Amino acid sequence: MEIKESEHRAYMQAEMLKSDLDEHSLELRVRAANEAESTCQQRLTAAEAEISDLMDKLDTSQ
């Protein structure tokens, strides 16, 4: 009976570690996605500013 209980405890610990690892991996992926989104937002803002500047130059030249 002790062996079965020990096996069960070991199995439960392994499952908890697996769950913790999965959660940590998910957190890392979310963090990377948030950083990528921030970078894309900065690039979009810069592109929109450049478009606005070019439109102003076009209006001025006409």
N, C-alpha and C positions, 0 to 999 in steps of 0.2 A: 504494500500500500504506500509506503514512503517513497518508493521509486516512482510510482505513478504521480504522486503529489509533486515530487521534485521535477518530473518531466513536464507536468502541467504548469508549474511556476516558470520553468525555463521557457516554455512555449509562450506564455503570457508576456514575459519580459521581452522576448524576441519580437512579438507582435507590437508591443509598445514602442520598442526602438524603431521598428519599421515605420510605424505611424509617425513618430517624431521626425524621422528622416524624410518621409514624404512631405510633411508639413514644412520642414526647413527648405526642401527643394522648391516647394510652391512659393514660399516667401521670397526666395532668391529670384525665381522667374518673374514674380510680380514686381520686385524692385527693378529688375532689368527692363521690364516693359514700361514702368513709370519713367525711368531714365531715358529710354528711347522716345517715349511720347514727349518728354520735355525738350529733347533735342529737335524733334520734328516741329514742335510748336515754335521754337526759336527760329528755325529755318523758314517756316511759313511766315512768321512776322517779318523777317528780313526780306523775303521775296515780295510780300505785300507792300512794304515800304519802297522797294525798288520799282515796283509797278507804278505806284503812286508818283514817284519821282519822274519816271519816264513819261507818264501821262501828262504831268505838268510841263515837261520839256516839249512834248509834242504840241500841246496847246499854245505854248509860247512861240513856237516856231511857225505856227500857222497864221 
